[in-house]
Amino acid sequence: MMAAGTMGAGAVASFILAGAWFRYELLWVIPLMLPIFVISVDSSSRIGALTRDKGMFSLIRGHINPGLAWLLLVVIVPVHLLIIMGQFSVMTSALMSLVGIYPPERGAGLQDAGTYHWAEIALSIACAVGILWLILSQGYQRMQQAMSLLMVMMFFCFLFVALRGFSEYADILRGFVPRIPADLPVPGTDQTRIASGSIIAVVGSAIAPAALLGIPYMSSDADHSASTLQRDLRRSIINLGVIFGAYAIFIMVAGGFALYPLPDHASIDAVHEAGRVLLRALPDRVAFVGPGIFAAGVFMAAMTTLVVAAQVSVYFCLDMVGANWRFCNENRTYHRLLAVMIVIPALLAPFWSFPALLKVVLLMGINVLVIPVVFLVVIYLVNQARVMGDYRAGWWRNLILFAGLGLSILLAVVKVPDYLQLLEL
């Protein structure tokens, strides 16, 4: 679940737009963040496996400070609601692009804008009803299978584009040398694509508070224990390191190869525009289906991310008030709160006027403001004998976790002014 949520619409948007705007110049961010991503999520999973009767917020309350637990709750849950809104916007935008309906251009008539807006509202509500039915009817596994198929299709399409892009191997290799490219003005507007904003979004797509605070609950629900720790680490390396790393590189290279050369590459910020990345992935006779595959894949990725964000938010809220937080058929309180977490953002999302892909990119960046505190929480807990017993973190794990803490602080302190400027646009 967490892997599927990580490889969702936010990650796709962050990587594809980084490539479209800055070509290969931000590839270096991906290998830099992967060891931190794998070990931080695995460390958090170990906490859940070894404290199966306690949730993460109960541990923070009991072992650190109740005030910190409440602070994290009142910051993260509202951000998650905004993230869910962003996913709904991506889903409705993707669905409408499948039938050739796109956001109205600037200066469009009120009738066109109104028609699109009402269609967005209707689709957002329909998506919310469908998602709740899938979850509560135990059909979510079927949705995961469909999502997996589409993600595999997208993976191979991105791989095909990336392989074609590897003809530019010299430029790609230079992209792995750390440097921050110049900001990119958007022609005809007063907007600027800020390179540090893309870096924050790329890092935030993987190293997120939801992953570190939510995975202990999922690990506990999945009956992980001390006997599965080594297996879980191997799976984290394969799923979050190798597969996610290759996925991220392929998408960014595909965006840099297929979208950056376009005259309007700096203006790309919508699903149907980013879908042009697959036009060069398929033979000319069937290239027209590329944007449709992209839109369908992004739709399913957004749906999975949405469910994960809603699910971990319910975990946090119920655990904070001492209620049963386990996700099971008998826990009706969980089901009701999950419905609230999905329906309210569905109703509000159409009224958030901003390009759909940029919504999820910006909200990934917001995670960077919170993640230093969450890293400190994880580092503290994995080094406590009262929590971990004989499985406290070793020196190499602490070294990587502290590197993640340092990176998160650097991004939060140095790049926040640029990021705030981006939010004002």
N, C-alpha and C positions, 0 to 999 in steps of 0.2 A: 504493500500500500504506500509506504513512504517513498519507495523508489519510483513508483508510478506517479506520485504527486510531484516528486522532484523533476522528473522528465516531462513536465506538463507545459501548459501554454506559456507560463512565465519564462521558463527556461528557453523554449523555442523562440519566443519573442526577443528575449535578451540577446541570444546568440545570432539570430538571423539579422536583427537590426544592427548589431555591432559590426557584422560583416558588410551589410549594405552601406552603412555610413562610413566605416573606417577601413574597409577591405580586410587585410590580414594583420593589421597592426596591433590588434588586441589578443591575438592567439596566445601570447605568453601568460595571460591571466589564468587560462585553463589548467595547465600542468602545475602552476603555483598553488592553486586552491585544492587540487585533488587529494593529496595526502591529508591535508587538514580536514577536508570534507569527510573522507572515509573514517579517519580515527575519531573525529569528534562525534559522528553519528554512532559509531560502534561503541564508544565510551558511554554515550547516553543510553544505548540499548542494554549495555551491561548493568546499568543501574536498575532498569526495569526487571531484568532477568533475576537479579539477586534480591530485590525487594518487592516481590510479586503482590504482597498485600497492601502496599502503600503506593500512592500516586506521586508524581514528581512534585506537585504543589504541596502535598502533605510533607514530603521530605524537606522542601525549602522552608516551610512553616516551622517544622520541628527541629531542624538541624542548623538553620541559618537565622531567619528572622521572619515573623509573620508579616511585618510591614513590607518586606521585599516581595513576598509572594503576592500581596494585594497590588503592589505597584506593577509587577509584571502582568498581572491579570487585567488591570484597567488600561494598560497600554496595548497588550497583544491582542486581546479579544476584539476591540474596536478596529484595529488594523486588519485582523482576519475578516471582519465583516466587509471592509473595503476591498480586501483581496477577493472575497467571494463575489462582490459586486463586479469587480474587474473581470472575473471568469465568466460571469453571466453576459457581460458585454461582448467578450470574445466569442462566446457561443452563439449569441444572436447575430453578431456580425458575420460569423462564418456561415450560419444557416442561410442568411439572406444573400450572401455572395454566391452560394451554390445555385441560386435561381436568378442570379444577375441583378440583384438589388443591392446598391452600394450607398454609403453615407452621402447625403447631398453635398454638392460642391459649395464652396463659399459663394454667396450671392444668389443661391437657389431660391426659388419662390417659396412662399409660406405653405402652399399646398403640398409641394414635394417634400418639404421638411416635415410637415405634419403627418403625411402618409407614412414616411419612414419611421417617425417617432411612435405612431400607434402600432405599426407592425412590430417594432422593437418591444413595446410593452407586452403585446399579446404573446410573442415568442418567449419572452423572459418568464412570464407566468406559466406557459405551457412546459417550458424546460424544468421549472421548479416542481410542477406536479409530476412530470415524468421521472425526475430524479428521486423524489420521495417514494413513488411507487416502486421503483427499482430497488431501493434500499429496504423498504419495509416489507416488500414481497419476497425478499431474499433473491432478487434478480440482479444484484450488483455484480455477482460473479460473471453473469452473462455479459454485462456491460464491460467488465474488465477484459473478457476474451475479445470482444469486438474492438475495444481500444487497443489491445495488444496487436491485433492484426493490422489495424491502421497505422500504428506506430512502427511496426516492422516494414510496412510499405513505404512510409515516409523515410525510415532509416535508409533503406536501399536506394530510394530516389536521391536523398541527400548524399549518400555514398557515391552514387553514379556521377552526380554533379561535381562532388569533391574530387573524384578520381580524374575527371576531365580538367578540373582546376589544378591538379597536381602538375600539369604541364608548366605551371608558373611556380615550380618548386622553389626557385631561388627566393622569390618574394615571400612565399609561405614560410620558408625557414627563417627569413629575417623577422617574420612576425612573432617568432618565439623569443626574440631578444627584447627584454623589458624596456619599453619607452612609452611615453604618453603622447599620442599624436595631437596635432593642433585641432582646436575646435572647428566644427564644420558649419558655416552659415547656410541657411536654407534660402535659396534664391527666391526673390519676390516676396519675402516675408521678413519680419524682424526677429525670427526665431534662430536659435543656434543649437546644433547638436553638440553637447558638451562631452568630451571624451571621458572625463572622470565620472560623469553620470552613467555612461555605458559600462565602465569598469565596476562601479558600485552595483549596477543591475546584474552583471554577469556573476560577480561574487555572491550577491544576495540571492540569486536563483538557486544556489547550492547550499551555501552556509547560512541557514535560516533559523530563527528562534523556534519556529514550529517543529522543525526536524529534531532539534536537541531537546525540547521540552515535551514533544508529543510521542517520540519513539519509545520511551519507557512504558507508556500505557499500552501501546501496540505490542511491544515485546512481552509484557505481562499477559495480555489477552491471548497471545499466541503460545502461551505456556513455555516460554524460554526459561532456562535455568542455568545453573553453573555448569552442567554437563554439556551444554550447547554453545558455550562461549567461543571455543576455537572454531567450530563450524560457522557460527555467526560472523566471526571476523573474516573468514575466507569468503563467505558470501558477500560481505560488504566490499571487500577488495574487488571481487569480480563484478558485482552489480553497480556499485557506486564509483569504483575507480576505473576499471577497464571499459565497461560498457558505456557508462555515463560519460567518461572522458572522451572516448571515440565519438560518441553521439554529438557531444558539444563541439568537438573540433570539426567534424564533418559539416555540421550546420553552419558554423561560422565561415568555413572555407567556401561552402556552397553559396552563402550570401555574398561573400566577397567576390566570388567568381561570376555569379549570375546576375546580381543586382547592382553591385558597385559600378560596373561600366555603364549602367543606364543613365541617361541625361538627368533624370529626376531622382537619382538615388538618395539624395539628401532629404527629399520630401516624403519618402516611404514611411508610413506609420499605420497602415490599415491592413487587415487580413487579406483582402483581395489583391492589394498591391504586392505584399510580401509573397503571395502565392505564385507570382511570376518566377520565383526561384526554381520551380520545377519545370518551367517551359523548356529548359535546356537539359532536363534529366531524361526525357523520353524521346523516342523517334518522332520525326516531324509529323507523321501521319496521325499520331495520337497525342501530340504535345498539348492539345487543347484541354485534355483531361487533367493535366498537371495541377492547375490552380484548384480544381475541385478536390483532388486527393489531398492537397495541402489544407484546404478549408475543413474537410471532413476530419482529417487527423488532428488539426488544432482544436476542433470542436470536442472530440473525445478526450484529448489531453486536458482541455479546460474543465471538462466535466469531472475528470478524476481528481484534478487539483482542488476543485471546488469541494468535492466530498471530503477529501482529506482535511482541508482547512476547517470545514464545518465540524468534522468528527473530533479533531483535537481540541477545538474550542469548547465543545461539550465536555470532553474529558476535564479540561481545566476548570470550568465553572462548577461542575458537580463535585470534583475533588476538593475544591476550595471551600465548599460549604459542608463537607463531610458526608455527602450523599454517595450512593452507589454509582460509580463511574464506569463500570464494565459494560461493554457493548455486547448485549445478548438479547434474545427475543423477549425475555421476561422483564427487562428494564424499561418500563413504559415512560418513566421520567426522561430517560436518555432519548427515547424516540420523539417525545414532545419537544424537548429543547432543540434537538436536531432539526425538526421541522421549522421551528422559529428561526434558527440560524440560516436556513435556506430560503424560506419564503420572504422574509423582510428584505434581504439584499436583492432578491428577484424583483420586488416591487420598486425598490429605489434605484436599481442600476440604470434603467432607461433615462433617468433624470440627471445622470452624471454626464455632463457634456464634455467629452474628451475622446480622442481616438482610442479604439479598444486596445490595440497592442501597447500603446504608450501607458495606458492605465496599469497594466500588469508590470511593465518595466519600472514605472515610478514606485509602485508599491513594493517591488523587490528591493528597491533602494532604501525604503523606509526600514526594512529589516536590519540594515547595517547600523542604524542608530541604537538598536536594542541588543544586538548580538554580543557586544563586549560584556554586558552584564550576565547574559546567559552563559557565555564561555566561563566566566568566573564561577558561576553556580556549578557547572559541570566539573570544573577542575577541583573545586572544593569537595564535592560529594564523592568523586572517584578516588579521592585520597583519604577518605574517612573510613577507619576500620569498623566503626559502628554501622556503616552503610554497606561496605564492600567486603568486610571480613578479610579473608586471605587473598582476595582478588583486587587489592588496591592497585592503582596505576603504577607501572614501572617507569624508569627514568625516560625511556624512549617515547612512551605514550605522553608523559608530561611535557617532554620537549616539543612534540608536535602540537599539543594542546596550547602551550604557551606561545608557540609561533602563530597559531590561529588567533589567540587573544591579541597578540601584538599587531597582526594584520588588521583585525577588526577595529582596534583602537585607531590605527593609522588612517584607515578609510573614514571612520566616523569623525575624527578631528580635522584631518587635512582636507577632506573632500566635501564635508557638509556645506560650506558656503557655496560651492559650485552647484551642489545638488539642490539647495534651496533656490538658487537662481533658476534652475531648470523647472522647479515646481511653479514658479511665478509666471512662466511663459504660457 
